[in-house]
Amino acid sequence: MPSLITDYHKPLETDPHIYATPILQQGIVVGTGIDTLEDPLFIKLTLLELTLGCGYVVFEELIPANIDTAEALCIEAHDNGLDAFEVYNYIKHKLLLRSGKRFGQIFFGINPPLEGPQISGAYVEEEYRQYGISTLAYSLLAKHYGVVYSDRHQTIYGAKLWYAGLPKFGVVRAIDTHAGNKIIETFVMDSSPKHEHWDNLKLKNEPLLLGKVRVPTSDTESKDHIVLEFQLKD
């Protein structure tokens, strides 16, 4: 897949709303506990387009007026088996939420021969990275556009999202843009890929370890023509 890099060095845009048209907004609720909503965090995801298929997803924290009421409602919703999107829809009319800080952003655009939006960069402030918000934002993009493609350069954090995070929500395939977008492999949860989809030319001394699985990478051949494709499950 893409070349592994240390960081994007890409800060938040000052105000992308000035340049882009809001397309949709969706709230989510996430928490620090594994499969729980302990210490719930309320997030607004805003999808904006500069042109068709080219734009941003902005991450903004929402602050509840009464945190005790918010926590009780989230626990109730979680106990009913609702996911991050459904929990927000369950509580949004029962809570007063005000806008907080903007803490992250995903950049995407249309790059033929790919037939959908391709990620061109992502940034999330460090204190928010434990919640898996980017995975949920990619799911929102896939629901709206039908498909999302990975960028050609990734941090190890980004590689983990595509290899270990997104397959929980849909289907992730490696495709070769030099061979007419031929499918090389479909990822299987908790299994190491059979082929080298990432190159490690810039991080030669840093193996790609995703969970307990060591993912094969190439130290000799660029893999920036390999792109990952994500679609939601039917």
C-alpha positions, 0 to 999 in steps of 0.5 A, spaced: 500 500 500 502 507 501 509 509 503 509 509 511 511 516 513 512 519 520 507 524 520 503 528 515 505 535 518 498 538 516 495 542 521 487 543 521 485 548 516 483 555 519 476 555 517 474 550 511 467 552 512 469 559 508 471 555 502 466 549 502 459 547 502 456 543 508 453 537 505 451 533 511 452 533 519 452 527 523 453 526 531 456 520 534 458 518 541 464 514 543 467 512 550 474 510 553 471 504 556 472 497 551 465 497 548 462 501 553 460 509 554 464 510 560 466 518 560 462 519 553 465 524 548 460 527 544 462 529 537 459 532 530 462 530 524 461 535 518 462 533 511 463 539 506 465 539 499 469 544 495 467 540 488 463 534 487 467 529 491 473 533 494 473 536 501 473 535 508 470 532 514 471 536 520 471 533 527 468 538 533 467 536 540 460 538 543 459 539 550 453 537 554 449 542 559 448 536 564 454 531 564 450 527 569 444 526 565 448 525 558 452 519 562 445 516 564 442 517 557 448 514 554 448 508 558 441 507 557 442 507 549 448 503 550 445 497 554 440 497 548 445 495 543 446 502 539 452 503 536 456 510 536 451 513 531 445 511 534 446 513 541 447 520 538 440 520 535 437 517 541 440 522 546 440 528 541 433 531 542 434 530 550 440 534 551 442 541 550 449 540 546 453 546 545 459 547 540 466 545 543 473 545 540 475 543 533 480 537 533 480 533 527 479 533 520 480 528 514 481 531 507 479 527 500 479 528 493 477 525 486 483 522 483 482 518 477 482 512 475 479 511 482 472 512 482 470 515 489 473 520 494 481 518 496 483 520 502 489 525 502 491 527 509 488 526 516 489 530 522 486 528 529 489 531 536 493 526 540 488 526 546 482 524 541 486 519 538 484 513 543 476 513 541 477 511 533 473 517 531 477 517 524 474 510 523 467 512 524 468 518 519 471 514 514 464 510 515 460 516 514 464 517 507 463 510 505 455 511 506 455 517 503 459 516 497 459 508 496 466 507 497 472 510 500 480 510 497 486 510 502 491 515 500 498 513 497 502 515 504 500 513 511 503 513 518 503 507 522 496 509 525 493 510 518 495 503 516 492 500 523 486 504 521 485 501 514 488 494 516 485 493 523 479 498 524 475 499 518 474 491 516 470 491 523 465 496 519 465 493 512 470 490 506 477 492 505 480 490 499 487 492 496 487 494 489 493 495 484 492 502 480 497 500 475 493 494 473 486 497 472 484 497 479 485 489 480 483 487 486 489 483 489 487 481 496 481 482 501 483 483 508 481 478 513 480 480 521 486 478 525 489 475 519 496 477 516 495 480 509 498 475 504 502 480 500 506 486 501 501 492 500 505 497 504 513 499 503 517 501 508 522 505 504 522 511 509 521 507 516 526 501 514 527 500 522 520 500 524 516 494 523 509 495 521 506 491 527 498 492 528 496 489 534 499 482 535 500 481 527 506 483 524 504 486 517 509 484 511 512 490 508 517 491 502 524 495 503 526 495 496 519 496 492 515 502 492 507 501 493 504 507 492 500 504 486 497 500 491 491 503 494 486 500 499 478 500 498 473 501 503 465 499 502 460 498 508 457 491 509 451 490 505 
